Amino acid sequence: MNDIRRSILWVVFGLSMVLIWDKWQIHNGQKPTFFPASAVTAPAPVAGPTPAAADASLPAVVGSAAVSGETPAGAPAAAAVRHEISTDVLKLVFSSEGGSVIEAQLLKHAEATGSSEDQEDKPFTLLTQSATSTYVAQSGLIGGSFPTHKTPMTLVPGATTLADGQNELQVRFESAEVGGVKLVKTYTLTRGRYDMTVQHEVVNNSGQPVSPQLYLQLVRDGNKLSSETPFYSTFTGPAIYTEAQKYQKVEFADIEKNKTDFEKTATDGYVAMVQHYFATAWVLGDGVLRNNFARKIDNNLFAVGAITALPVLAPGQTQSVQTRLFVGPQAEKVLETITPGLELVKDYGWLTILAKPLYWLLEKIHGYVQNWGWAIVLLVVLIKAAFYWLNASAYKSMAKMKAINPRIMEMRERLKGNPQQMQQEMMKMYREEKVNPLGGCFPILIQIPVFIALYWVLLSSVEMRNAPWLGWITDLSSPDPYFILPVVMAVTTMIQTALNPLPPDPLQAKLMWMMPLVFSVMFFFFPSGLVLYWITNNVLTIAQQSFINNRMGVPLKFTLPFDLFKGKPTAK
């Protein structure tokens, strides 16, 4: 049975190394080894106006024109004018070129994290258009000579700042006629909200019927976020949601290789651009048939969007399409109110079913203590309490194993030349002492998904950003600036390891001590909130294990590693 235990340890170690390699692959832009996006099949087309899946004009308008600066037919060349619009939570910059949103600052979120002196002065910039970075929201018409996101548009005079006591602010852009067709965009911004209504009005003054298609797209460069590290990374890139296939992430690398796999045709959902803590999304109304797309535009620019066909417009007729644009933080409760499934941009991965209840509980605890650090501590306490009896079973098994460990070591040394007899004697000893070598493993394995889910909750929640705990910890989303928490975490991990029975095999005993040290080094680069959660878990584990050992009359001995590389481990 000890051989089985050793095999399990090797499997756990091997799986840990593979998962670390997988995260390293993702960090370097490679496709993940585990949990890749599942293949999806587009549903049969719905009756009604059908948008062109590969309109010939789409690449020219939605693609290279955005980069090269070419002016679409019928649009006079003019220098773009910037228009600044502010609400209580957003400061937006619109361009007269297409009436696009080319900059967005989130006034309630600081640009810097940690203890930076200017973190309260400069708001976080999400959308931007500069020589080194591009992330913009655009819309326009295709299917003919129509206004696009490159067409000059005029801002209708009006208020540019949401005044005190005012709940809504409207921003209206009108294009000149292109091919006899005029496009009017009306953005309606609401106090306290990061989503806005965008009304697209298409006016046909051409004297003949026209069949335009409306496109909505988010364009950004494929650069990695500066916050990413080799030890943990989060998804950055396009995402598409439909009710049929749910949340589908699209890697930039897959777009470049033309290997994207998502639902192309739908009548619901949204298209989004996601990064750590923040996201943008275009939302069309339910029941509106659209074609979703994700493509590389040029150089390092990528676009995700949707195209929907408008009904045929007779001369003099006007057609309106109402859409919504979200630009803001991944605050789960806020996202749920905008459109179904938008909360999934806060990506918990394959453990969402466990992570969402954990986040709900964490938020409830925070409502009482008003401190995210203490909320983390109390949440871990509650989880450990819920698993108390399961852990007790594991620790009792470990205590029994530790009590008979010296006899096993002596027997292995005495019978090392007769493996068969050694195995028989070991099994006999287990039966006599009523010890199950696997009893300490299975209860702990059952809890692993819960703690992995909690890890993703803490890593993904924007509430941790610039959230203080106490003293020197002023940002739970950043590493400890003085490395105090990682050192405490390393110490508690080694104490916990010392309390466990070491495998009789010296090689596995060394491995059992090396693994905590390796993972402790990694935690020097992890956010403080994650380290705090792990420290709390370690301390509670040590306390419960010591309590159970004392009740069973097993002396509390620490198996120290000092002599492992010289000979046998020592116990004190």
N, C-alpha and C positions, 0 to 999 in steps of 0.2 A: 504493500500500500504506500510505503514511502516513495517507491519509484513513481507511483501515480502522482503523488504530491509534487515530486520534482518535475514531472512532465508538465503538470499544470503551471508551475512557476515559469518554466521555459516558454510555454505557450503565451502566458501573460506578458512576459518580457518581449517575446518576438512580436506580439500584436502591438505592444506599445511602440516599438521601434518602427513598425510598418506605418502606424498612424502618424508618427512624427515625420516620416519620409513623405507621407501623403500631404501633410500640411505644408511641407517645404516645396513640394511640387506645385501646389495651388499658389503659394506665395510667389513663385517664379513664373506664374502665368500658364502652367501646364494643366491639363485636364485631370481632375481628381480620380484617384484609383477606385475609391469607394463612393457609392451613392451617386452615380452620374445621373443626369437628367434622363428620365425614362422616355422611350419613343412614344410619340403621339401621332394620332391619325386625325386629319381634319375631317369634320363632319360634312355631310352632304350640303350643298349650297341651299340657302333658304330662299323661298320665292320672293321676288321683289327686285328692286334695282340692284344690280350686281357690280361692285367696284372692280376695276381692272386690276388683276393680280400682278401684272407686270407691265404697267402702262409705259409706253415707250418714252414718254416725256419725263417720267419720274426720276431716272438717274440724273438727267441734265438739270432739273430744277431742284430736287431734293438732295442731289449729290454734288457734283463738281461745281455748280454755280455758287454754292455756299462758300466754297473755298477760293475759287479763282477770282471771284468778284465780277464775273460776267453779268451784264445786265440783261434780264429776260426781254423778249421781244415786246415792244410797245412801252417800255419803261425808260424814261429819260434818266441819264446818269446824274447823280446828285450826291453830295457828301451827306452821310448819315448824321442825324441830329439825335443827341441823347436827351431823354425826358425822365426826370426823377420823380417818382411817386412814392409817398410814404403813408403807412398806417401805423397802428400801435405796435405791430409785431413784424412788419416787413418794410424794407426800403428797396424798391424796385427801380431798375433802369430799363426803359423801353427805347428801342431804336426806331427812328423814322423809316428805316429800311425794313419794310414788311410788318411794322408794328410788333416786333418780336421782343420777348423778355431776354435781355442780354446780361443782366446782373441782378442778383438778389442777395440782400443781407438780412440775416435773421436777428432782429434787434434784441431778442431775449436770450440769445446764445452768444457767448464770447468766442472770438477767433482763437485766442490762445487758451491753453489748458495748463493746469499745474499752478505754480506760484509766480507766473509771469506778471510783471507790474502793470502791463497794459491790457490784461485780459478783460477788465471791466470797461475799457474805453473803446475798444474796437469790436464791432459785432462780427459774427461768423459770416463769411461770404460763401454762398453755395453756387449760384450761377455766376459766371464770369466770362468775359471775352477780352483776351489780351494776346500779346505776342507769344506767350509761353503756355497759356491755358485757355481752353474753350469748353463751355458748358452752357448751352442756351436752349430756350423753348421757342419753337417756330410753328407756323401754320400758314396755309395758303391753298390755292386752287391749281389743279392740273387737269389734263384732258383736252387742252386747247390753249389758245393764246389768252390766258387769264392772269390776274394778279397772284403773285407768289410771295414767299418770304423775302424776296429780293426787290420787290416793287416798292418805290417810295410811297409813304403814307403820311398823312397830315393829322396831327393831334388836334382834336376839336377843343377849343378853349374851355377851361373849367378848372375846378379845384384840383390841386396836386397833393394835398395833405389832408388826411382825415382829421377833421377838427374835433375839439372836445364836445361831447354830447352828440356827435354825428356817428351813425352806425354803419353807413355804407358810403363808398366812394366809387364813382364811375369814371373810367378812362376810355375814351372813344377815338379810334383811328379810322380814317377814311382814305381809300386809295383813289388815284385817278383811274379813269376807265382804261382798261387794257382789252383790246378786241371788243370794245363796247360793253364790257362787264366790269362792275364796280364791286369791291369787297369792303365791308365795314366790320371792324372788330370792336366789340364793347366789353371791356374787362370790368367786372363788378367785384370790388374788394370789400370784405366785411370785417368789422372790429373783432380782434381776437382770433381771427381764423387765418390759416395758411393756405387754404384752398380758395379759389376765385372762380366765378362763373365767366365764361368767355362766349359771347354771342357772335356768331359769324353770319352776317347778312350778305347775301349775294344778289345784286341788282343787275338785271339784264336789260341794257339799253342798246343792244346791238342791232335790233330790227329783225332778228332771226332766232329761232330756238337754239338753246345751248344746253349741253349736258356736262357741267363741271363736276369734278370730284374734289372733296375737301380732304386735305392731309394734315395731320398733327404729328409733330416729331420733336424728340429731344436729342440734341447733338452734344457729344462731349468727346474729349480726347481720351486715349486709352492709358494715360499715365497712372502709375500706382499712387496710392495715398501716402503721404509722408509719415502717417501714424503706424503704418504696417511694419512688422518686425519679422525676422526669420522664424520666430517661435510661435507666433499666432497671426492669422490673417483673416480678414472678412471679405465677403464678396463685393466686388465693384464691377458694375456693368448693367446691361439691359435686363429687364424682367417683363414678362407678359403673363397676364392672368385672364383665364376664362373659366366659366362655371364648369365646363366639361372637363378640362385638363388641369384646372387649378393653377398653382403658382409655378411658372417655368422660368428658370434663370438661363441667360444666354451669355456664354463666355466670349470676351473679345477675341480670344484665340480661335474659337469656333467660327466666328463671323469671318475672320481673315481667311480661314481654310474653306469657307463656304460649306460648313458642316453643321449649320444650325438646325435645331430640332424643336419646334414649338408649333402650337396651333395657329395656322395662317388665317383661317376664316372663322368668324364668330359673330354673335349678336349681343355680346355682353363683355364685361371685364374692362381692363385698362392696359396701357403700356407705361412702363416706368423705367427710370434710370436710378440705380441704387448704389449707395456707398455706406460706409460705416456711420451709423447714427442718423443719416439724412437721406432724403429721397425726393424725386420729382415724379409726377405722373400726369398723363393726359387721360381723361375719362369721357367717353361718349355715352349717351343714354342707352339704357337697356332696350333691346329690340331693334337697334340700328345695326344693320349689316355692315361689317367692316373687314378689311384685309389688314392683318398685322404684318409688320416687316421689321427686320433688323439687318443692317448692312453697313459695310465700310464705305465711307464717302471718299476720303483721300488722305494720303499720308497716315496720320495717327488719329483721324477723326472717325467716330462711329455714330450711327443714328438708329433709334428705335422709334416706331410710330405706327399709325393706323391711317387707312384711307377709306373713305366712305363716299359712295355715289349719291349725288343729289338728284331729285326728280328733274325731268326735262323742264327747263324754264322757257316759257313763251316770251316774246318781246314785251318789255315793260313789266314783267313779273319779278317779284322778290321772294327769295327763299331763305329761311333762317334755320341755323343748326346751333343748338346750345350744347356747349361742352364745359368741362371743368378742368382746371389746371391746379395741381397741388405742388407747392414748393415749401418744404419744411422739414422738421425733425420727425423721427420715427417714434412718436408718442402713441403708444398702442391704443389708448382710449379715444384719442382724437381721430386716428386713422379709421377706426371702426365706424365712425359717424359719417364718413365721406362717401364711401362706396363699398359694397361687399368684397372682402378679400384684400383690401388695401393694407390691412394690418400685417399681412404676410411679408411685406417688404422688410419688416423687422424679422429677420430670418433666424429661426431656431433650429433649422435643419430637420433631420429625421426624428427628433425627439420633441416636436412641437406639442404633441398630445400631453406630454408631461410638463413642458416648459411654460405653457400658458397658465395652468393653475398655479405654478410656483410664482410666476410674475404677479398674478392676482393677489396671492397671499402676501408677497413682499410689499406690494403697494398698500395693502390694508394695514400692515404693520407700520409702514412709514407714516400713514395717516395718524397714528397714535404717538410715535416717538419723534416725528419730524426730523429725522436724521437717517440718511440712507446707510451710513456705516453701521449704526446700531440696529437698523432694520435687517441688514445682512446677518449680523450676529444672532439676533433673535430668531430669524428664519431657520438658520442652521440648528439652533437649539431645538426648535419645534420638530424639524426633520429627524434629528437624533432621538428625540423623545418618541416619535412615531415608530421608529425602528428599534426601540430599546430592547424588547424581548428577542427580536431577531439577532441583534448584536450580542445580547447576553449568551445566546446559544453558541455563537461563534467563539466568543471569548472563553467560555467554559471549556470548549473543545481545545482551544489553544493552551489554556492553563493545564489541562490534563497532559497534553503533548509535552509541555515544558517540564512537567513533573517527572515524566518517564524518559525525557531526552538523554540524561546521563547514562541510563541503562542501555538505551539504544546505541549510543556512541561506543560504550564498552563492548556490546555484543558485535557491532560491525567490525571493531578492531580485532576481536577474538576470532570471528568467523569469516574474515575477509577472503580467505582462501577457499571457502565453501559457500558460494552465493545461494545455492538451493536451500541448504540448511538454515542460512541466515534469514532467508525470506520466510521459512516455516516458523522459526523462532519469533520473528517479528510479528507475524500474524497471530501467533499464540499469545504474545504479550498484549496485543491490542484487544483480543477477546477477553483476557483475564482482567485487564484494567478498564474495559468498556470504553475504549477510545476509538473514535472515528477520525482518521487522519484528514478526511475531506470535510469534517464538520465545521472547521473554521473558514473554509473557502466559499461554500455555496451561499450562506447568508450574506456575505459581503458582496459576492457577485450580483446578487439580486438587487442590491442598492446602487450599484454603479450607474445604471441609466438615470436614476434620480439626480445624482450628483453631477453627471455630465450635463443634464438638462439645466440644472442650476448654474453651471459654468456658462452656458450659452445665454441664459437670462442676464447674468451680470455683464457679460461681454457685449451684448447687443443693446442694452437699455441706455438710451440717451440721458436718462435721469442721473446716471453715474458721472456724466461729464461735468467737471468743475463742482462736483458735490463734495463738501468737506466731511470728514469724520471727526477727528479730534487732533489738537496740536499741530504737528507738522504735516499731517495728511489733509491737504486742501483740495485734492482732486482724486476721487476714487477710480477714475478712468485712466490715470497716468501711473507709471511706476513710482514707488517710494523714492523720493529724491535723496534720502540718506541711507537707503537699503536696510532700514531697521526691521521692517516687516519680513522681508525675505530671509534675513538672518534668523529671526524668531521662528519662521516657518521651517527652516533647515534644522534648527535645534529640536523643535517638537517632532519633526519627522524622524530624526535619529533616535529620540527617546522612544517613540512608538515602535521603531524597528528593534530597539534593544529589548523591549518587553515581549516580543514575539519569539517563539522557539525557532532556533536556527536549524536549517536542514543539516543532517549529519555529513553530507557531502561537502568538503571544504570549498570546492568550486562554486557550488550553489550558495553557500554561506557568504562567500565574497560578493557574489552577484546580488544577493539580498541586501547587502550594505551599499553596494555601488549605485543601485537604481535610485534610492532616495537622494543621494548626493547629486546625481546627474539632474534629476527633476528639480532639485532645490536651486541649482544654478540657473535653470530656465526661468524660475519664478522671479529672479532678479529683474527680469525684463517684462514681467506681467503687470497689468493694472493693479493698483493697490486693493481695489474691491475684491478681485479674485484671490489675492494672497490672504486678505483678511478672512474670507470665507474658508479657505483651506486651513488657516491657523486655528480658527474656531472649531472646525471639524477635528483636527488633530488633538486639541486640548480636551475636548469632550471624549474622544476615543481613549486617550490615556487615562482620564479619570474613571471611565466606566470599566476599562480593562483592569486597572489597579483595584477598584472596588470588588470586582468579581474574583480576582485572585485572592484577595484578603478573605472573602467569605468562604472560599473553597479551601483555605488553609495552605495555599501554595505560596511559598516565600516570594516576595517581590524582588527578583534578581534581574539585573541588567546584563545581557550578553553583549560584551564589548568587543569591538573589532580589532583591537590593537595587535593581537597575536595571530589574526587570521592568516596573514601573509608569512608568518614564521612557523606556525604550527596550529595547535588547537585553539579555538576561541575561549576566552575566559569569561566567567560569570561572577558577578559581584553583587 
